[in-house]
Amino acid sequence: MNDILIDAIQTFTLGARTDLEREAHEQLEGLYGWLPDGSFASVGRYPALGLDEARETRARLEQYARDEAEAGFEATKARSKLIREAAFTWLNRFVAFKMLENRSVLKTLLATPERANAYLLWLADEHDPEALCMHDAGDAPVNAMGEGPRQIAYRRFLLWQCGELALEMSVLFDPATLASRLCPRPNALHALVDTLNAENLAEAWTTGNEETIGWVYQGFNTD
């Protein structure tokens, strides 16, 4: 692996870290009401919390904050810790997806979200009949979490795929973690996939460049 490719990987990683941390921060504040000062705003101020899934996430966030407080982390630090964890988790998952695609371990997940072969086959196999109906419904209406029916279906697919991989690699892919609930929303997700598919990174995902994952780890932890 040459220096040009290593620089491209690390530039990508730092940019993705910034984007994913911003996405997690915006979700915590804008959807779930966990404010930057560490306090939780009134549930009634947030339309997304009218959805069962979002209410469950809010409850888990409040429990997480209590658990971290018992462990000695004040609320602002606990919040920042979760933001970093969510960004790290989703970046490494998508990098792993890309590398597994290139090795034909997985069918294509990330060519174009919501039209990727693996997603369409998952729908056809009726792993989640409700998701198939959502996909057929299209991109509207967009709910209070910023997702249309098709985007909800694709997110369900991603978490299903994580669950399948968690059977062998539970630490990174466990879909039950709190970080998994901060899956990038459609705009952030599409931007990440577009960057992963950039021509200057194509070689990074190929067989023989297994050290890519190490360079991503190093780049993510760079100040």
Residue frames relative to the residue before (quaternion, step in Angstrom):
aa qw qx qy qz dx dy dz
M 1.0000 0.0000 0.0000 0.0000 0.00 0.00 0.00
N 0.2905 -0.7934 0.5102 0.1608 3.57 -0.63 1.09
D 0.7023 -0.4990 0.3214 0.3930 3.53 -1.34 0.36
I 0.6048 0.5635 -0.3642 0.4290 3.59 1.06 -0.68
L 0.6805 0.4752 -0.2907 0.4761 3.57 0.93 -0.89
I 0.6257 0.5301 -0.3393 0.4608 3.59 0.99 -0.77
D 0.6480 0.5057 -0.3168 0.4732 3.59 0.96 -0.85
A 0.6453 0.5205 -0.3229 0.4565 3.59 0.99 -0.81
I 0.6409 0.5206 -0.3221 0.4631 3.59 1.00 -0.82
Q 0.7067 0.4612 -0.2795 0.4580 3.56 0.85 -0.92
T 0.6121 0.5263 -0.3490 0.4759 3.60 1.09 -0.62
F 0.6305 0.5229 -0.3142 0.4800 3.56 1.00 -0.85
T 0.6769 0.5182 -0.2996 0.4284 3.58 0.85 -1.00
L 0.6755 0.4887 -0.3012 0.4628 3.58 0.87 -0.90
G 0.6496 0.5075 -0.3159 0.4697 3.58 1.00 -0.78
A 0.6669 0.4961 -0.2988 0.4689 3.57 0.95 -0.89
R 0.6165 0.5408 -0.3480 0.4543 3.59 1.02 -0.75
T 0.6549 0.5106 -0.3114 0.4620 3.57 0.91 -0.91
D 0.6888 0.4897 -0.2833 0.4534 3.57 0.85 -0.98
L 0.7022 0.4652 -0.2784 0.4614 3.59 0.90 -0.89
E 0.6231 0.5103 -0.3502 0.4782 3.59 1.06 -0.60
R 0.6357 0.5108 -0.3310 0.4748 3.59 1.00 -0.75
E 0.6385 0.5274 -0.3228 0.4582 3.58 0.99 -0.83
A 0.6670 0.4880 -0.3062 0.4724 3.61 0.89 -0.88
H 0.6346 0.5295 -0.3231 0.4609 3.59 0.98 -0.84
E 0.6799 0.4922 -0.2923 0.4584 3.58 0.90 -0.93
Q 0.6315 0.5144 -0.3397 0.4703 3.57 1.05 -0.66
L 0.6567 0.5198 -0.3212 0.4421 3.58 0.85 -0.92
E 0.7351 0.4158 -0.2354 0.4810 3.55 0.89 -0.93
G 0.7853 0.4075 -0.1896 0.4258 3.56 0.74 -1.09
L 0.7403 0.3756 -0.2199 0.5124 3.59 1.13 -0.57
Y 0.8257 0.2844 -0.0942 0.4779 3.54 0.82 -1.06
G 0.4638 -0.7372 0.4097 0.2711 3.58 1.23 -0.05
W 0.4574 0.6160 -0.5059 0.3942 3.60 1.10 0.60
L 0.2378 -0.8404 0.4790 0.0882 3.53 -0.16 1.36
P 0.6651 -0.5351 0.3400 0.3947 3.60 -1.18 0.49
D 0.6567 0.5028 -0.3299 0.4552 3.61 1.12 -0.48
G 0.6125 -0.5944 0.3260 0.4066 3.57 1.32 0.13
S 0.5956 0.5687 -0.3693 0.4306 3.58 1.24 -0.18
F 0.3651 -0.6914 0.5745 0.2422 3.53 -1.33 0.36
A 0.3524 -0.7446 0.5340 0.1904 3.55 -0.78 1.08
S 0.6876 -0.4832 0.3510 0.4130 3.54 -1.29 0.33
V 0.5469 -0.6433 0.4344 0.3137 3.57 -0.93 0.95
G 0.6563 0.5688 -0.3129 0.3845 3.57 0.94 -0.84
R 0.6149 0.5687 -0.3456 0.4231 3.59 1.22 -0.32
Y 0.7317 0.4329 -0.2067 0.4843 3.60 1.23 -0.36
P 0.3812 -0.7581 0.4813 0.2195 3.61 -0.37 1.21
A 0.6127 0.5759 -0.3598 0.4044 3.59 1.01 -0.76
L 0.6518 0.5400 -0.3201 0.4256 3.57 1.09 -0.65
G 0.4957 0.6047 -0.4413 0.4402 3.54 1.30 0.29
L 0.6238 0.5174 -0.3280 0.4854 3.58 1.32 -0.22
D 0.5725 -0.6296 0.4011 0.3391 3.58 -0.92 0.91
E 0.6619 0.5216 -0.3158 0.4360 3.58 0.87 -0.94
A 0.6791 0.4885 -0.2904 0.4645 3.57 0.93 -0.90
R 0.6294 0.5244 -0.3438 0.4590 3.60 1.01 -0.71
E 0.6394 0.5144 -0.3292 0.4671 3.57 1.02 -0.76
T 0.6395 0.5151 -0.3268 0.4679 3.58 1.01 -0.80
R 0.6317 0.5260 -0.3338 0.4614 3.60 0.96 -0.82
A 0.6533 0.5057 -0.3207 0.4633 3.59 0.91 -0.84
R 0.6653 0.4929 -0.3064 0.4696 3.58 0.98 -0.79
L 0.6162 0.5367 -0.3436 0.4628 3.59 1.08 -0.67
E 0.6523 0.5072 -0.3156 0.4665 3.58 0.95 -0.85
Q 0.6513 0.4997 -0.3126 0.4778 3.58 1.01 -0.80
Y 0.6162 0.5435 -0.3356 0.4608 3.57 1.03 -0.80
A 0.6580 0.5069 -0.3134 0.4603 3.59 0.91 -0.90
R 0.6487 0.5029 -0.3208 0.4726 3.60 0.99 -0.78
D 0.6564 0.5111 -0.3163 0.4559 3.58 0.93 -0.86
E 0.6678 0.4926 -0.3043 0.4678 3.57 0.95 -0.85
A 0.6129 0.5427 -0.3489 0.4563 3.58 1.06 -0.69
E 0.6479 0.5089 -0.3130 0.4725 3.58 1.02 -0.80
A 0.6854 0.4630 -0.2732 0.4912 3.57 1.18 -0.61
G 0.6361 -0.5808 0.3105 0.4019 3.58 1.29 0.09
F 0.5726 0.5737 -0.3926 0.4347 3.61 1.26 0.21
E 0.3676 -0.7081 0.5536 0.2388 3.57 -0.78 0.98
A 0.7105 -0.5239 0.2716 0.3833 3.55 -1.19 0.62
T 0.6597 0.5070 -0.3336 0.4433 3.61 0.90 -0.81
K 0.6655 0.4858 -0.3068 0.4763 3.59 0.99 -0.75
A 0.6220 0.5293 -0.3431 0.4640 3.58 1.03 -0.72
R 0.6423 0.5247 -0.3140 0.4620 3.56 1.01 -0.85
S 0.6673 0.4930 -0.2959 0.4734 3.59 0.91 -0.93
K 0.6204 0.5477 -0.3324 0.4524 3.57 1.05 -0.78
L 0.6762 0.4858 -0.2953 0.4686 3.59 0.93 -0.87
I 0.6133 0.5445 -0.3448 0.4565 3.59 1.03 -0.75
R 0.6722 0.4835 -0.2951 0.4768 3.57 0.90 -0.92
E 0.6479 0.5238 -0.3163 0.4536 3.59 0.98 -0.84
A 0.6552 0.5110 -0.3147 0.4588 3.59 0.95 -0.87
A 0.6573 0.5034 -0.3113 0.4664 3.58 0.94 -0.88
F 0.6586 0.5088 -0.3060 0.4623 3.59 0.93 -0.91
T 0.6619 0.5259 -0.3056 0.4381 3.57 0.89 -0.96
W 0.7458 0.4189 -0.2492 0.4542 3.57 0.68 -1.05
L 0.6050 0.5337 -0.3695 0.4611 3.61 1.05 -0.60
N 0.7046 0.4608 -0.2799 0.4614 3.59 0.81 -0.95
R 0.6001 0.5416 -0.3668 0.4604 3.59 1.08 -0.58
F 0.7011 0.4645 -0.2861 0.4592 3.58 0.81 -0.93
V 0.6078 0.5233 -0.3527 0.4821 3.59 1.07 -0.64
A 0.6548 0.5023 -0.3117 0.4710 3.58 0.96 -0.85
F 0.6102 0.5404 -0.3494 0.4621 3.60 0.99 -0.80
K 0.6822 0.5036 -0.2955 0.4401 3.56 0.84 -1.00
M 0.6784 0.4815 -0.2950 0.4701 3.57 0.93 -0.85
L 0.6604 0.4977 -0.3107 0.4688 3.60 1.01 -0.74
E 0.5731 0.5667 -0.3629 0.4676 3.58 1.14 -0.62
N 0.7113 0.4795 -0.2622 0.4420 3.54 0.79 -1.07
R 0.6996 0.4251 -0.2664 0.5088 3.57 1.18 -0.42
S 0.4526 -0.7226 0.4073 0.3273 3.57 1.36 0.22
V 0.3585 0.7049 -0.5174 0.3270 3.57 1.15 0.64
L 0.7613 0.1579 -0.0900 0.6224 3.55 1.16 -0.73
K 0.4865 -0.5930 0.5388 0.3484 3.52 -1.26 0.45
T 0.6891 -0.5143 0.3116 0.4045 3.57 -1.20 0.47
L 0.1570 -0.7907 0.5892 0.0551 3.55 -0.77 1.14
L 0.8238 0.3445 -0.0835 0.4424 3.50 0.95 -1.00
A 0.3248 0.7486 -0.5275 0.2363 3.61 1.15 0.28
T 0.7255 -0.1831 0.1293 0.6507 3.55 0.96 -0.97
P 0.4332 -0.7061 0.4820 0.2855 3.61 -0.51 1.09
E 0.8179 0.2194 -0.2330 0.4781 3.52 -1.16 0.82
R 0.7489 0.2681 -0.2282 0.5614 3.61 1.26 0.07
A 0.3966 0.7330 -0.4637 0.3007 3.58 1.29 0.16
N 0.6170 -0.5984 0.3723 0.3501 3.56 -1.04 0.82
A 0.6653 0.5112 -0.3203 0.4399 3.58 0.86 -0.93
Y 0.6442 0.5201 -0.3139 0.4647 3.58 1.02 -0.79
L 0.6820 0.4886 -0.2941 0.4578 3.58 0.86 -0.93
L 0.6443 0.5042 -0.3204 0.4775 3.60 1.05 -0.71
W 0.6083 0.5471 -0.3358 0.4667 3.58 1.09 -0.75
L 0.6453 0.5031 -0.3138 0.4817 3.57 0.99 -0.82
A 0.6749 0.5121 -0.2964 0.4410 3.57 0.88 -0.99
D 0.6805 0.4808 -0.2830 0.4750 3.58 1.10 -0.69
E 0.3665 -0.7814 0.4416 0.2451 3.57 1.36 0.05
H 0.1372 0.7847 -0.5810 0.1672 3.55 0.85 1.00
D 0.7816 0.0709 -0.0071 0.6197 3.56 1.15 -0.70
P 0.2583 -0.8130 0.4981 0.1553 3.63 0.09 1.23
E 0.6197 0.5419 -0.3491 0.4478 3.59 1.05 -0.68
A 0.6322 0.5312 -0.3288 0.4582 3.58 1.05 -0.76
L 0.6100 0.5423 -0.3518 0.4584 3.60 1.05 -0.70
C 0.6479 0.5015 -0.3173 0.4776 3.58 0.96 -0.79
M 0.6361 0.5249 -0.3245 0.4633 3.57 1.01 -0.78
H 0.6426 0.5214 -0.3263 0.4568 3.56 0.94 -0.88
D 0.6779 0.4933 -0.2921 0.4601 3.57 0.90 -0.92
A 0.6166 0.5674 -0.3432 0.4243 3.60 1.17 -0.55
G 0.4772 -0.7044 0.4154 0.3217 3.60 1.21 -0.40
D 0.7425 -0.4571 0.3106 0.3786 3.53 -1.30 -0.37
A 0.7433 0.3292 -0.2012 0.5465 3.61 1.22 -0.09
P 0.5542 -0.1572 -0.8140 -0.0746 1.48 -2.24 1.14
V 0.4690 -0.6431 0.5264 0.2989 3.55 -1.24 0.53
N 0.3456 -0.7622 0.5115 0.1949 3.58 -0.79 0.98
A 0.7384 -0.4380 0.2916 0.4216 3.55 -1.33 0.01
M 0.6461 0.4930 -0.3232 0.4848 3.59 1.26 -0.21
G 0.5672 -0.6356 0.3632 0.3774 3.59 1.29 0.08
E 0.6097 0.5407 -0.3488 0.4629 3.58 1.22 0.41
G 0.3127 -0.6908 0.6161 0.2132 3.52 -1.16 0.72
P 0.7326 -0.4222 0.2787 0.4554 3.61 -1.23 0.17
R 0.6765 0.4979 -0.3054 0.4486 3.59 0.88 -0.90
Q 0.6533 0.5104 -0.3172 0.4604 3.58 1.03 -0.73
I 0.6041 0.5312 -0.3517 0.4787 3.57 1.11 -0.65
A 0.6478 0.5223 -0.3188 0.4537 3.58 0.95 -0.88
Y 0.6664 0.4978 -0.3132 0.4583 3.59 0.91 -0.86
R 0.6302 0.5160 -0.3402 0.4700 3.60 1.01 -0.74
R 0.6221 0.5258 -0.3437 0.4673 3.60 1.00 -0.72
F 0.6325 0.5277 -0.3265 0.4635 3.55 1.03 -0.79
L 0.6480 0.5205 -0.3277 0.4493 3.60 0.87 -0.90
L 0.6863 0.4705 -0.2905 0.4726 3.57 0.91 -0.87
W 0.5960 0.5343 -0.3610 0.4785 3.58 1.11 -0.59
Q 0.6598 0.5027 -0.3087 0.4655 3.58 0.93 -0.90
C 0.6157 0.5268 -0.3417 0.4761 3.56 1.04 -0.73
G 0.6448 0.5310 -0.3220 0.4456 3.58 0.97 -0.83
E 0.6372 0.5206 -0.3224 0.4680 3.57 1.03 -0.77
L 0.6974 0.4574 -0.2713 0.4803 3.59 0.91 -0.88
A 0.5920 0.5921 -0.3618 0.4100 3.58 1.15 -0.59
L 0.5263 0.6289 -0.4172 0.3917 3.59 1.19 -0.34
E 0.7649 0.2929 -0.1701 0.5478 3.57 1.19 -0.56
M 0.7860 0.1755 -0.0791 0.5875 3.61 1.15 -0.63
S 0.0684 -0.8801 0.4681 0.0393 3.55 0.63 1.18
V 0.6184 0.5884 -0.3688 0.3679 3.60 0.92 -0.79
L 0.7475 0.3944 -0.2257 0.4845 3.60 0.82 -0.94
F 0.8125 0.3610 -0.1487 0.4329 3.57 0.81 -0.97
D 0.3737 0.7477 -0.4895 0.2483 3.61 1.19 -0.06
P 0.2851 -0.8049 0.4933 0.1657 3.64 -0.40 1.16
A 0.6093 0.5844 -0.3480 0.4076 3.60 1.25 -0.19
T 0.5011 0.6711 -0.4313 0.3355 3.61 1.22 -0.12
L 0.6160 -0.5435 0.4169 0.3890 3.55 -1.25 0.39
A 0.6074 0.5578 -0.3513 0.4433 3.60 1.05 -0.70
S 0.6094 0.5641 -0.3524 0.4316 3.59 1.08 -0.66
R 0.6406 0.5296 -0.3210 0.4539 3.57 1.15 -0.57
L 0.6641 0.4440 -0.3036 0.5193 3.57 1.28 -0.14
C 0.1007 0.8060 -0.5651 0.1444 3.56 0.98 0.90
P 0.5389 -0.6289 0.4359 0.3522 3.63 -0.87 0.84
R 0.4374 -0.6857 0.5183 0.2645 3.55 -0.99 0.86
P 0.7789 -0.4176 0.1805 0.4317 3.61 -1.20 0.41
N 0.6884 0.4789 -0.3191 0.4416 3.64 0.74 -0.90
A 0.6827 0.4735 -0.2888 0.4757 3.58 0.90 -0.91
L 0.6389 0.5353 -0.3233 0.4481 3.55 1.02 -0.79
H 0.6693 0.4942 -0.3025 0.4652 3.58 0.89 -0.92
A 0.6391 0.5260 -0.3305 0.4535 3.59 0.98 -0.80
L 0.6547 0.5069 -0.3150 0.4638 3.59 0.97 -0.83
V 0.6597 0.5025 -0.3119 0.4637 3.58 0.91 -0.88
D 0.6305 0.5307 -0.3380 0.4546 3.60 0.95 -0.80
T 0.6697 0.4912 -0.3010 0.4685 3.58 0.97 -0.84
L 0.6306 0.5343 -0.3309 0.4554 3.58 0.99 -0.80
N 0.7273 0.4316 -0.2286 0.4822 3.56 1.08 -0.75
A 0.3762 0.7387 -0.4829 0.2820 3.59 1.27 0.17
E 0.5966 -0.6195 0.3843 0.3356 3.56 -1.02 0.84
N 0.6787 0.5137 -0.3131 0.4211 3.59 0.94 -0.80
L 0.6953 0.4347 -0.2802 0.4991 3.62 1.27 -0.16
A 0.3938 0.7633 -0.4604 0.2244 3.61 1.24 -0.21
E 0.6779 0.5062 -0.2999 0.4408 3.58 0.90 -0.88
A 0.5890 0.6230 -0.3633 0.3647 3.59 1.10 -0.67
W 0.7263 0.4565 -0.2440 0.4522 3.58 1.05 -0.72
T 0.5680 0.6593 -0.3601 0.3362 3.59 1.24 -0.26
T 0.6549 -0.4856 0.4074 0.4115 3.55 -1.32 0.35
G 0.7165 0.3850 -0.3190 0.4864 3.54 -0.90 0.97
N 0.7242 0.3517 -0.2253 0.5487 3.56 1.28 -0.32
E 0.1076 0.8367 -0.5264 0.1061 3.54 0.92 0.95
E 0.5986 0.5786 -0.3737 0.4089 3.61 1.17 -0.43
T 0.3908 0.7239 -0.4805 0.3039 3.59 1.25 -0.05
I 0.6590 0.5238 -0.3236 0.4320 3.59 0.87 -0.91
G 0.6330 0.5249 -0.3240 0.4678 3.57 1.13 -0.65
W 0.6550 0.4960 -0.3132 0.4763 3.58 1.00 -0.77
V 0.6107 0.5256 -0.3521 0.4763 3.59 1.09 -0.64
Y 0.6439 0.5174 -0.3219 0.4626 3.59 0.93 -0.86
Q 0.6728 0.4934 -0.2991 0.4631 3.58 0.88 -0.94
G 0.6701 0.5044 -0.3023 0.4530 3.56 0.93 -0.89
F 0.6405 0.5356 -0.3341 0.4373 3.57 0.97 -0.80
N 0.7453 0.4055 -0.2131 0.4845 3.57 0.99 -0.82
T 0.4497 0.6572 -0.4681 0.3831 3.58 1.25 0.36
D 0.4486 -0.6793 0.5066 0.2840 3.58 -0.94 0.86
